Amino acid sequence: MTPKAGGGRPWGPIRAESPAARRLAETLRRHVDDSGKTLAVLSGKITMSKAQTGVYLAGKVPTEAFIIALIRATVRPELRERRQEDALALREQALRPTPRQSPGASVSAGPGAGYAVELAAAQARQIETYDRLTRALEQRAEVERAKNNSDKLVMVLLNMIHQLDRRVASLIEERDQLLARPRSEALEDAEWKLARAEEQEQRAWAELRRAEEKQRQAEDLEARVTDQLRRLTDELDRLRAGDTTSPLDTLPALPGESEAGPVSADPVGDDIDAVLARASQVNDEDNTTLNRLTTELDEPAAGVVQDNPPDNPEVLAGRSVSPASPLPGVPDEGQEAVRALLRRSPAPDLFVRFLAEATRWENVQVHGIKRQNAKPGAPLDYSRYLRLRRQGSQFGGFAYVYAEHSSINLRLHHTREQLDAIGATRARTRDTGHRAYRVSIDLTDETSLTQAIHLATIAYNAT
């Protein structure tokens, strides 16, 4: 097999009838290599089919027009005249009849037995390259599916967030109408639905960010797979150049793919949860596909954004939330459920420290959520969020806390300017949800924990 000068994609063997014809083919191949052009691009430049171009580059003496066109397409302008003269001179030598040899002299013209060995090696390499090209086509199809999934998911989630905004506004209106009956079951139900919608909105935003990251990752992989397809296709073209006995007649192609209880107290919220769960599943599946393809493409994995879900054991290793220590203030019936949420939390230690501080305050208790249609005496639900209540207060609650996200929603109505004035730079204002709970803060570091405790103190004192 004839290698590319300086390494790189190889060529098939040269079948030349004379030493001059062989040197001419080697010279023209070297110009193609130096130009960096694929045979597909080159054939377009010289207006000749890939097959005929391959025949000339495999040792058949080309026409003068072919040599001139190839030199023009592959050689820098300042060198063209000299390279063209050299190539045309070799062509003239190749066209001359081979002089008769005296008896006993060695015969150097013709392909000879060595050509058969080279051809067999080249054809074996063709089959190997064909298999790699087939796999690259499969990888491109997988990347395209993952990218299409992410594109659709982004649109679905954007529409969902819009619908959640409207749902929250509707629930606020319903809640406001019930404020005159602060201890009624209807008010409790409206408050539960409102908090659930807010939590769903947070999850929707989180899944949207993941889907957008998958979009960017798929676009990067798509570019890399496309480049690999270009290189493998050119490699196969080179190996098949002039080989009329190639075991491969066409490039590989992929066939086209052909493209289910009880009455709920909150059916709209249930539908949203189902879509969010599917969104998370699609994100996870695409993440697995894209990371696997990244590894297969033999590129450093550090260049790809790794999406480790919060419950990845590697992420949780070393966290100091002890399974033996009870969570501060959480009733026994809720310990297991809250601990399960903390295993998916980005900052479980900070969340536990916040609970420990807030539950030291006078008359503060941690409550779960009353399940819909629950029988009297049934346990509360601790699997979504917790309420921090100041017992004896006319308002009761002063914070909703989300263990899974390590986020705190506070019964405050501060503006951005007011938050900045008291040093709560990590907090953010909310324009959705209950009108009294308009300040939120995520626990990410010591600074955010300090600010969250300060804001919770203000909310506690106000109740």
Disulfide bonds with the S-S distance in Angstrom:
none
